[in-house]
Amino acid sequence: MYSRAALPKKTARPLSTINSSRCRTRPASRTEKPSKKTRQEVVTALREKTFGAFPTDPPPLDVQVESEFAHRGGATGAHFAFNPEVGWRLRGRLILPRDAPRPALSWRGAPDEKREATDDFIGNMNVPWARVVVEPRGTGETAWGAELQWHVRRASAWTGRTVAGMRVWDTLRALEAVRALPQVDGGQVALAAQGEMAAVALYAALLDGRVSRRFWNLLPRRKTPPVHRTVAARR
């Protein structure tokens, strides 16, 4: 063993002899926004590798207002339909509060979601905008029965597609349809979703690139009523 007195003394190195290339750099902050180039690289990779089965030649949207109705609180509304791809016709519901500004909040409905739950979630948001509820395939009027869920997913895999990927595509086309409505300012469209549709809406917002705001309710579904927390973010 060495005694403390026998240990060699450390001498300070002059700053001029320190190799600056070996100094550690400050890690980038997680709050810093990615550059446009980085975002475009991510979007391109997603379209090529994850969502490569998107239709390459989709039909015209053919947005048609099918009916109009009066809503509570002096609001008005309309039902509309559009073509996401060949062989499909999806529907949406537009609600215009009295004296509402022209930005719109577009909602994605989950497969097993009740209409009352959708209205409650959107109604609790403190944004007096026009509201649009769109039902992607497999939800609402196009919902598949429980006995068909497995068969639909298997048949989709045979063609290189997934149900989630088809719903992302439906959401992208729904955003285009909402922007085509004369009651809506196409430059100010937000996107809202909860549960399993939150991930679908998140991918759609990233691929679309023009969603002005996003509202997610990311809590998992439980048997007991959870305390809802809505996460809002600006682009």
N, C-alpha and C positions, 0 to 999 in steps of 0.2 A: 504493500500500500504506500501511497505517496502522502507526505504531509502537506498541509495547506501551503506551507512556505515553499515547498519544492515545486509546486505547480507553476507552469510558465505563465507569465503575464500576457494578457491580450493587449495588443496595440491597435489603436484606431487607424483605419486606412484613410488616406486622403481622398477627398471626393473625386479628384481627377482620375484616380485609378479604378473607380467603380465602373463596370460595364453597364451602361444605361439600357442596353438591349435585354439584360437579365432582370430588370426591375419589373415587378408586376403592375399591370395596368388596372385601373379601377373598373370593376365589372359594370356592364351596362345596366341601367335601372330598368326594372320590369315594367315601370309605368310609362316608359318611352314608347311612342307610337312607331310601328314599323314603317319603313320607307315605302313609297309607291312601288318601287322596283321589287322589294321583298314581298309585298302583298300580291303583286302580279305573278311572281314566281309561284307562290302558294296556290293561287287560283288556277294557274295553268296546270300545275301538278294534280290538283284535285279533279279538274275536268278530264285529264288524260288517264289517271290511274284509278280514281275512286268513282267518278261519275262518267266513265267512258261510254256507258250505254245510253246516255241522253239521246233523244231523237235528233238526227242530223238535219232533217228537213221537216220541221213542224208545220202544220197547216196554219192558215190565218186564224187569229184569235176569234174573230166574228163575235164581238161583245154585243149582246142584245139585252135590253131591259125588257123583262117579261111582264112585270106588274108593279104597281105602286101602292103604297098603303100609308095610313096615318099611324103614328107612334105616340107613346105617352109623352106628356110634357110639351105638347105642341110640336114634336119632331115629326118629320116625314121620312119615308123610306121607300126602297125599291128592291125587287129581286132581279138579278141579272144572271146571265149564263155566258160561258166562253168555252173555246176548244183548247185544251192543254196539248193534245196530240190526236192523231187519227184514231177514231173509234171511241173517243171519250168526250163527254160534255159535262162540265162541272158548273155548279151554281154558287152564287154568293148573295149576301144580304147587305144592303147599304142603308145606314141610318144617319139622317142629317138632323142634328139638334137645331133648335131655333137660333138663328143668328150665329151659327157655327162658322168658324173660319174654314177655309178650303183645304188645309192639310187633312190627311186621312190616317186613321189607325187601322191597319189590316190585321185580322186575327186568324190564326190557324187552329181549327178544331181538332181535338184528339179523337181517336176511334170510338171510345166508350164514354165520351163526354156528353153530359146532358146540356140541353140548350139553356136551361136556367143557370147552370154553372158558368157557361160562357158569358151570359149577360151580366152576372154578378161580378165576374172578374174584370170585364171591360168597364162596367159602370163604376167600379171603385177607383179607376185611374183618373187622376185629376188633370185630364186633358180634354177640353171641350171641343174636340175635333169631330169631324165626320167619322163614323165607325163602319168598317167593312168586315164581315165574317164570311170566310171562304172555307168550304169543306173539301179537302183533298180526297183523292180516291180511297175507298175503304172506310170513309167516315160519313156521317149524316145520311143523305139519301142513297149514297153508293156503298154503305157499310156492308161488309161481308159477315155472314153469320159465323158463329164460333166454329161450326163444323167445317167451314170452308177456309179458315185461316191457314191451316197447315198446307192445304192443296195449293192455295194461291202463292204462298211463299216458295213452295217447291217448284211450281210451274215458272215462277219468275226467275229462279236460279237457273233453270234450263236455258233461258234466253239471255243469261248474263246480267240480269237486273235484280234489284232488291226492292221490297216494298218501301223501305225508307228512301231509297234513291228516287223512286217514282214520285214520292210525296215531296221531295226536294224540288223535282222538276215541276210538279203542279204548283208549288209555292212561287217559283220563279215566273211561271206563266200567269199566276194570279196577280202578282205585282204588276206585270205589264197590263193586265186587264183593268186593274184598279186605276192605273195611270191614264187609261183610255176613257174613263168615265168623265163626262163634262162637269160633274159636280165636284171634282177633285183636282187639287193642284198636284200635278204629277211630280213636281220637284220636292214635295214634302210629304212623303209616305213613310209611316212608321210600321213596325212589325212587332206583333205580340204573340206569345205562345206559352204554354205550360205543360208540365209532365213530359211524356215522351216526344211531343211535338216541339219542345224547346230546342232539341238538337237539330231537328229538321229545319226549323226557322233560322237557327244560327248559321248553318251551312248555306241556306238560301240567301241570307243577308250578306254573307261574305262573297258568294259568287255573283250576286246582283251588283253590289258596290254602290248603290244609290239610295239605300235605306237611310233615312235621316235620323231615326231613333229606333231603339230596340227595347222591348219590355219582356223579360223572362220571369217565369215563376218556376224555379228549378227544384223545388222540393219534391221528393219521391212521394208516390201515392201510398197512403196508409189506410188502415181500417178505421182509425180514430181521426176525427177532423184535425188537421194540422193548423198551426198559426201561419197564415199566408204571408210570404215576404216577396215583394216584387222588386227585381233588380232592374234599374233603368240605366242606360248608358247613352252617351252622345258619341257620334262619329267624330 
